[in-house]
Amino acid sequence: MICTADTKKCCPINCTRYTVCDPSLFKLCDQRYKFQQTCYYLLFALSALLRMKRRINLSLKKKLADLSLLVIHLGSNSGYRNRFLRDAIFQIECRIGKIIDHSAIYETAAWGETDQRAFLNQAIVVETNLPPEDVLTITQQIELASGREWRYHWGPRTLDIDLIFYDQIIQHSDRLTLPHPYMPVRKFVLVPLVDIIPHWVHPQLLLPVSQLLLLCTDESAVVKVI
């Protein structure tokens, strides 16, 4: 069959090299053309997926880069002490950030005003994207919700939440001091901290937490409970 102008027009690859257009050849050309188109669309879709993956990875990296490590110390010596600690941890994870580590629970005599019930203490590490002042506001709300009353300095507490470290930030304001100023001299704080962050370096004293515990002159007993 002679390849006419109409045949050439409908042929996907315009087989002008041939003087005779075999129908089977025309079918082969058409299949080849469809295969090439399919490959093109697949490559286009794959490229779009890779671009999307890169954008997601960049977004996740930015989100992770925005997270800070917050170290919190919890204490309770009034009412159902264990329950107050558990409730505080639940509220912190819901409202502040993911808890990535926690110490054992320790029992210690009250510090400062010693004529009161012993405290249960625990330390936690939290990932958060909230600034320190916002974290402080939330922890104070959690304390109030537990029924805490500020009767007098170092008095009994249903719940006491102290911000110990926030990354390596050094801050002094009317509301908040970071790192916590009494942390280096309180054994009941240092012992739980050594459980979870022994190598964390104090940004002002330039010593790891484990070394601060060795240097601490507080002789009060700190007994692991759970």
C-alpha positions as CSV (number, residue, x, y, z in Angstrom):
1,M,0.0,0.0,0.0
2,I,1.3,3.4,-1.0
3,C,1.6,5.8,1.9
4,T,-0.8,8.6,1.1
5,A,-0.8,12.1,2.6
6,D,-3.8,11.1,4.8
7,T,-1.9,8.1,6.1
8,K,1.2,10.2,6.8
9,K,-1.0,12.7,8.7
10,C,-2.5,10.1,11.0
11,C,0.8,8.3,11.6
12,P,2.1,9.2,15.1
13,I,5.7,9.5,14.0
14,N,4.9,10.6,10.4
15,C,6.7,7.8,8.6
16,T,7.9,9.9,5.6
17,R,11.0,7.6,5.3
18,Y,8.8,4.8,3.9
19,T,7.2,4.6,0.5
20,V,5.0,1.8,1.7
21,C,3.1,2.0,5.0
22,D,2.4,-1.4,6.3
23,P,-0.7,-1.4,8.7
24,S,1.3,-3.5,11.2
25,L,4.1,-0.9,11.2
26,F,1.6,1.8,11.7
27,K,0.2,0.0,14.8
28,L,3.7,-0.5,16.2
29,C,4.4,3.2,15.8
30,D,1.2,4.1,17.6
31,Q,2.1,1.8,20.5
32,R,5.5,3.2,20.7
33,Y,4.1,6.7,20.8
34,K,1.7,5.8,23.6
35,F,4.5,4.2,25.5
36,Q,6.6,7.3,25.2
37,Q,3.7,9.5,26.4
38,T,3.1,7.2,29.4
39,C,6.8,7.4,30.4
40,Y,6.7,11.1,30.1
41,Y,3.6,11.4,32.4
42,L,5.2,9.0,34.9
43,L,8.4,11.0,35.0
44,F,6.4,14.2,35.4
45,A,4.4,12.7,38.3
46,L,7.6,11.3,40.0
47,S,9.3,14.7,39.7
48,A,6.3,16.4,41.3
49,L,6.4,13.8,44.2
50,L,10.1,14.4,44.8
51,R,9.5,18.2,44.9
52,M,6.7,17.6,47.4
53,K,8.9,15.3,49.5
54,R,11.7,18.0,49.6
55,R,9.2,20.6,50.7
56,I,7.8,18.3,53.5
57,N,11.4,17.5,54.7
58,L,12.3,21.2,54.8
59,S,9.1,21.9,56.7
60,L,9.8,19.2,59.2
61,K,13.5,20.3,59.6
62,K,12.3,23.8,60.3
63,K,9.8,22.6,62.8
64,L,12.4,20.5,64.6
65,A,14.8,23.4,64.5
66,D,12.2,25.6,66.2
67,L,11.8,23.2,69.2
68,S,13.6,23.9,72.4
69,L,14.6,21.6,75.3
70,L,13.0,22.5,78.6
71,V,13.9,21.0,81.9
72,I,11.3,21.1,84.6
73,H,11.3,20.0,88.3
74,L,8.1,18.9,89.9
75,G,7.4,18.6,93.6
76,S,4.4,17.8,95.9
77,N,4.0,17.4,99.7
78,S,0.3,17.9,100.2
79,G,-2.7,15.7,99.5
80,Y,-2.3,12.9,97.0
81,R,1.3,13.6,96.0
82,N,1.7,10.9,93.3
83,R,-1.6,11.9,91.7
84,F,-0.5,15.6,91.6
85,L,2.7,14.7,89.8
86,R,0.9,12.5,87.3
87,D,-1.7,15.1,86.6
88,A,1.0,17.8,86.1
89,I,2.9,15.6,83.6
90,F,-0.3,15.0,81.7
91,Q,-1.1,18.7,81.6
92,I,2.4,19.7,80.6
93,E,2.4,17.2,77.7
94,C,-1.0,18.5,76.5
95,R,-0.3,22.2,76.8
96,I,3.5,22.7,76.6
97,G,5.1,19.9,74.6
98,K,6.2,16.3,74.3
99,I,7.9,14.8,77.3
100,I,11.0,13.0,76.0
101,D,12.5,11.8,79.3
102,H,11.7,11.7,83.0
103,S,13.5,10.7,86.2
104,A,12.5,8.4,88.9
105,I,10.4,9.8,91.7
106,Y,12.3,10.7,94.9
107,E,11.2,11.5,98.4
108,T,13.0,14.2,100.4
109,A,12.5,16.3,103.5
110,A,11.1,19.8,103.0
111,W,13.8,22.4,102.1
112,G,13.8,25.8,103.9
113,E,10.7,25.2,106.1
114,T,11.5,21.7,107.4
115,D,8.5,21.3,109.8
116,Q,6.2,19.8,107.2
117,R,5.5,16.6,105.2
118,A,8.2,15.2,102.9
119,F,8.1,16.0,99.2
120,L,7.9,13.8,96.2
121,N,10.1,15.1,93.4
122,Q,10.6,14.3,89.8
123,A,12.4,15.9,86.8
124,I,11.3,15.9,83.2
125,V,12.6,17.0,79.8
126,V,10.2,18.6,77.4
127,E,10.3,19.6,73.7
128,T,8.5,22.8,73.2
129,N,8.1,25.7,70.8
130,L,6.7,28.1,73.4
131,P,8.8,30.9,74.8
132,P,9.9,30.7,78.4
133,E,7.4,33.4,79.7
134,D,4.5,31.5,78.1
135,V,5.7,28.2,79.7
136,L,5.8,29.9,83.1
137,T,2.2,31.2,82.7
138,I,0.9,27.7,81.8
139,T,2.8,26.0,84.7
140,Q,1.4,28.6,87.2
141,Q,-2.1,27.8,85.8
142,I,-1.5,24.1,86.3
143,E,-0.3,24.8,89.9
144,L,-3.5,26.8,90.6
145,A,-5.7,24.0,89.1
146,S,-4.1,21.5,91.6
147,G,-5.4,23.7,94.5
148,R,-2.0,25.2,95.4
149,E,-2.1,28.1,97.9
150,W,0.8,30.5,98.5
151,R,0.4,30.8,102.3
152,Y,4.0,31.5,103.1
153,H,7.4,31.1,101.5
154,W,8.5,27.5,101.2
155,G,5.2,26.3,102.7
156,P,3.3,23.1,101.9
157,R,2.3,22.7,98.2
158,T,0.0,20.4,96.4
159,L,2.2,21.1,93.4
160,D,5.3,23.0,92.7
161,I,6.6,23.4,89.1
162,D,10.1,25.0,88.6
163,L,11.7,25.8,85.3
164,I,15.3,24.7,85.6
165,F,16.8,25.0,82.1
166,Y,15.5,26.3,78.8
167,D,18.1,25.4,76.2
168,Q,21.2,27.4,77.2
169,I,19.2,30.6,77.8
170,I,20.3,32.9,80.6
171,Q,17.4,35.2,81.6
172,H,16.7,37.6,84.5
173,S,13.3,39.2,84.7
174,D,10.7,40.2,87.3
175,R,8.8,36.9,86.6
176,L,11.5,34.4,85.6
177,T,15.2,33.6,86.2
178,L,16.9,31.0,84.0
179,P,18.6,28.7,84.9
180,H,16.8,28.3,88.2
181,P,19.0,30.2,90.8
182,Y,18.7,27.6,93.6
183,M,19.2,24.5,91.5
184,P,23.0,24.2,92.2
185,V,22.5,24.1,96.0
186,R,19.4,21.8,96.1
187,K,20.2,18.1,96.2
188,F,16.6,17.1,95.8
189,V,16.7,18.9,92.4
190,L,20.1,17.7,91.3
191,V,19.6,14.0,92.0
192,P,16.6,13.6,89.6
193,L,18.4,15.8,87.0
194,V,21.4,13.4,87.1
195,D,19.0,10.6,86.2
196,I,18.1,12.2,82.8
197,I,20.6,15.0,81.9
198,P,23.9,14.2,83.7
199,H,26.0,15.9,81.0
200,W,23.9,19.0,80.6
201,V,26.3,22.0,81.1
202,H,25.1,24.9,83.3
203,P,25.4,28.0,81.0
204,Q,26.7,30.2,83.8
205,L,28.7,27.9,86.0
206,L,30.0,25.9,83.0
207,L,29.8,22.6,84.8
208,P,27.8,19.5,84.0
209,V,24.9,18.6,86.3
210,S,26.7,15.5,87.5
211,Q,29.6,17.7,88.7
212,L,27.2,20.1,90.4
213,L,25.8,17.2,92.4
214,L,29.3,16.2,93.6
215,L,30.0,19.8,94.6
216,C,26.6,20.3,96.3
217,T,26.9,20.8,100.1
218,D,23.2,19.9,100.8
219,E,23.3,16.8,103.0
220,S,19.6,16.1,103.0
221,A,18.5,12.5,102.2
222,V,17.1,11.9,98.7
223,V,15.4,8.4,98.5
224,K,14.2,6.8,95.3
225,V,10.6,5.8,95.6
226,I,9.6,4.7,92.1
